[in-house]
Amino acid sequence: MICKVFKSCSREVLNWITKQQSVNEESISDWLLYKLSDLEPKINYLGFNRFEEAATTGADYELWVIGLPVYYRFRIQAKRLRMGYDHYSSIAYSNRYGLQIDKLIKDANTLNYIPLYAFYNEEKQVSRCQGKVDDEGVYLAMARELYNAVLLKPKTFIDTAFLIGKSLPISCWFCCPLINKIPGGGFLPFLNNYFNQSDYSEQGQYKVLPQEISNLIQKFRSDNQQFIWDFQFDQDYKDLKGIIVIDIEN
């Protein structure tokens, strides 16, 4: 079951980073995406053979959720939180192309996806989860909200409590009754309930999948993935580490 797999993997991330303080977000992301796809046939991950410094997207990987009334597209930038650290520089991170979060959000408007941050966290802090989940290590937050709360305000100390307070445990995104049990379903009731922002009414939604994503899903479903690694994507994907597909429909 997808919900249980996300809970299990998120708890393992918590256990891992608690015991191994030196582990970074790249290692966690690689393990998490592999393990999710290894444990659940309805979750498939295609890792790209190359990774360039993010010049366009500001994201690490792309997530598709299919099988709801509409398809949802997300892009996610991962950050490792550390106890006692000031995380302002992580949110305000920039390279020669500019602010990472700015690129993530601007590209979201062009390519139609919902931009998220994934936080790998070991501290027990209060999140937005109404179920009071505090035994997981992976949390998701809206990039736009973080931008408004951090970069549009005077510079201040950004601790873990601040970021987790704007996040939800990753399992909530796939276990919450609002997603599948409300007539009409989908992520919209979930997003409106937890993030209270009307601009998600159409953001990241697709009634028809882009052809290359549809082709990729068919290859996943064919159980013959030997040729997937040479699958060609256009320039919109050149900065990503990979694509993960949650196939609720299958």
SVG drawing of the C-alpha trace seen along z (x, -y; Angstrom):
<svg xmlns="http://www.w3.org/2000/svg" viewBox="-19 -43 49 50">
<polyline fill="none" stroke="black" stroke-width="0.4" points="0.0,0.0 1.4,-3.4 0.5,-5.1 2.4,-2.4 5.4,-2.5 5.8,-6.3 5.4,-6.0 8.0,-3.2 10.6,-5.0 10.1,-8.3 10.6,-6.7 13.8,-5.0 15.1,-8.3 14.6,-9.7 16.4,-6.7 19.2,-7.1 19.9,-10.8 19.6,-10.5 22.4,-7.9 24.5,-9.3 24.8,-13.0 27.1,-13.4 24.6,-12.0 23.6,-14.7 20.5,-15.3 21.9,-13.8 22.4,-10.4 19.0,-10.5 17.2,-11.4 18.9,-8.6 18.0,-6.0 14.5,-7.3 13.5,-7.3 15.1,-3.9 13.5,-2.3 10.0,-3.7 10.1,-2.1 11.7,1.1 9.0,1.7 5.9,0.6 5.1,1.7 2.9,-1.3 5.8,-3.6 8.4,-3.8 11.5,-5.9 13.7,-6.7 17.0,-8.1 18.9,-10.0 22.5,-9.2 23.6,-12.8 23.1,-15.7 24.0,-19.3 23.9,-22.2 20.4,-23.4 20.3,-26.3 16.6,-26.2 14.4,-24.4 16.1,-24.7 14.7,-21.2 16.2,-17.8 13.5,-15.6 10.0,-15.5 7.0,-13.7 3.8,-12.7 0.7,-11.4 -1.7,-9.7 -5.0,-8.0 -6.9,-10.8 -9.6,-12.8 -6.7,-14.8 -3.0,-14.1 -0.6,-16.2 2.9,-17.3 5.3,-18.4 9.0,-19.4 11.0,-19.0 14.1,-20.6 15.6,-18.6 17.3,-20.1 18.9,-18.4 18.0,-20.2 20.4,-20.0 19.7,-20.6 20.6,-24.1 21.5,-25.4 20.2,-28.6 18.6,-27.4 18.2,-30.9 21.1,-30.2 19.5,-27.0 16.3,-28.7 18.2,-31.7 20.8,-29.5 22.1,-30.9 24.6,-30.0 25.8,-31.7 22.3,-31.4 20.6,-33.2 18.4,-32.1 17.5,-28.4 14.0,-29.0 13.4,-31.8 14.2,-29.5 12.0,-26.7 9.0,-29.0 9.5,-30.8 9.8,-27.6 6.7,-26.3 4.7,-29.1 6.1,-28.2 5.9,-24.4 2.8,-24.1 3.9,-22.2 3.6,-22.7 7.0,-23.6 7.9,-21.9 10.7,-21.6 11.5,-18.3 13.1,-18.7 15.0,-15.8 14.7,-16.3 15.6,-14.6 14.0,-16.9 10.5,-16.4 8.7,-19.6 5.1,-20.5 4.0,-20.3 0.7,-21.1 -0.4,-17.5 -3.7,-17.2 -2.8,-13.7 0.2,-14.9 2.7,-12.8 6.2,-13.2 8.0,-10.0 9.1,-10.7 12.1,-12.2 10.7,-13.6 8.5,-16.7 7.2,-18.6 6.5,-22.4 5.2,-24.8 8.1,-26.7 6.0,-29.9 5.0,-30.0 8.7,-29.6 9.7,-32.4 7.1,-34.8 7.9,-33.9 11.7,-33.9 12.9,-36.1 10.2,-38.8 10.7,-39.4 13.8,-40.9 16.6,-38.4 16.2,-36.4 17.3,-33.1 15.3,-30.3 15.3,-27.3 13.9,-23.8 10.7,-24.5 9.9,-27.4 10.3,-25.2 8.6,-22.1 5.7,-24.3 5.1,-25.1 5.4,-21.5 3.6,-18.2 5.2,-14.7 5.5,-13.1 3.1,-10.3 0.3,-12.8 0.4,-13.5 -0.5,-9.9 -2.5,-8.8 -4.8,-11.8 -8.5,-11.0 -9.0,-14.4 -7.2,-13.0 -9.2,-9.9 -12.3,-9.9 -13.9,-13.2 -16.1,-13.3 -14.0,-14.7 -10.9,-13.7 -7.5,-14.8 -5.0,-17.0 -7.0,-20.2 -9.1,-19.6 -5.9,-18.5 -3.9,-21.6 -6.7,-24.0 -7.1,-22.5 -3.5,-22.5 -2.1,-25.4 -5.1,-27.6 -4.0,-29.1 -6.5,-29.6 -3.8,-29.7 -3.6,-25.9 -7.0,-25.6 -5.3,-24.6 -1.6,-24.7 0.2,-21.4 -3.0,-19.8 -3.3,-17.9 -6.3,-16.3 -4.1,-14.8 -0.5,-13.6 2.3,-15.0 3.3,-12.5 6.7,-11.7 5.3,-11.1 2.5,-8.9 5.1,-6.9 7.3,-6.5 4.4,-5.2 3.5,-2.7 7.1,-1.5 7.0,-1.2 3.8,0.8 5.2,3.1 7.7,4.7 10.3,4.4 12.5,1.6 15.8,2.6 15.6,-0.3 14.2,-3.0 17.6,-4.3 18.0,-5.7 14.6,-7.3 14.8,-10.8 13.4,-13.9 13.5,-17.4 15.4,-20.4 12.8,-20.9 14.3,-17.9 18.0,-18.5 18.7,-19.7 16.8,-16.9 18.1,-13.8 15.1,-11.8 11.3,-11.3 9.2,-9.4 5.6,-8.3 3.0,-7.3 0.6,-5.1 -2.6,-5.1 -4.5,-4.3 -2.7,-1.0"/>
</svg>
